[in-house]
Amino acid sequence: MRIIERRKRKPAIPSSFMVHLNTAQVKTYVQMQTFGWQMHFIRRPLLGKNTVAMINNAGTHVGVIKQNGTFTLNLRTIILRD
């Protein structure tokens, strides 16, 4: 089965990524940066809400900032692909 690339060459992190975050997500993003977390990618579906993913400084854990600003390490909230 052939996998079709749907991103159309969009970068994982847009240059002006803060416009894709709401106020609660920006607040959590700034707080998580103080603990060494970095932006990993923003999933931007055509229909639906954006998913903001961050990765820890060791590169071992990926967390998600939800729409209400809560940060979770529950990997069932996001499906990662290689």
C-alpha positions in Angstrom: 0.0 0.0 0.0 1.3 3.4 -1.0 1.3 6.2 1.6 0.2 9.6 0.2 2.0 12.6 1.6 -0.7 15.1 2.6 1.3 17.9 4.1 2.2 19.4 0.7 5.7 20.2 1.9 4.5 22.3 4.8 7.1 22.6 7.5 6.5 20.8 10.8 6.9 24.1 12.7 5.7 27.2 10.7 7.9 30.3 10.9 5.1 32.2 12.7 3.8 29.3 14.8 2.5 31.4 17.6 -0.5 32.4 15.4 -1.6 28.8 15.4 -1.8 28.7 19.3 -4.6 30.1 21.4 -3.9 32.2 24.5 -4.0 29.2 26.9 -1.6 27.2 24.7 0.8 30.1 24.4 0.9 30.4 28.2 1.6 26.7 28.6 4.2 26.8 25.8 6.1 29.5 27.6 6.0 27.6 30.9 7.2 24.4 29.3 10.1 26.2 27.7 11.4 27.0 31.2 11.6 23.2 31.8 13.6 22.6 28.6 10.8 21.5 26.4 10.9 22.6 22.7 8.3 22.8 19.9 8.3 19.6 18.0 5.5 20.1 15.5 2.0 21.5 15.0 -0.5 19.3 13.3 -2.8 21.5 11.3 -5.7 19.6 9.8 -7.9 21.3 7.3 -11.0 20.6 9.4 -10.5 20.5 13.1 -8.3 22.0 15.8 -4.5 22.2 15.8 -2.5 19.7 17.8 0.7 21.2 19.4 3.4 18.8 20.2 6.5 19.5 22.3 9.6 17.3 22.9 11.8 17.2 26.0 15.4 18.3 25.9 16.6 14.7 25.9 14.4 13.8 23.0 12.8 10.9 24.8 9.2 12.2 25.5 6.7 13.9 23.4 3.9 15.9 25.1 0.8 17.6 23.7 -0.7 21.0 24.6 -4.5 20.6 24.5 -6.9 23.4 23.4 -7.6 24.3 27.1 -3.8 24.8 27.7 -3.2 21.6 29.7 -0.1 19.6 28.9 -0.2 15.8 28.7 2.3 13.1 28.1 -0.5 10.6 27.3 0.5 9.3 23.9 -3.0 8.1 23.1 -3.9 11.7 22.5 -1.7 11.8 19.4 -0.7 9.3 16.8 2.8 9.7 15.6 4.2 8.3 12.3 7.7 7.8 11.2 
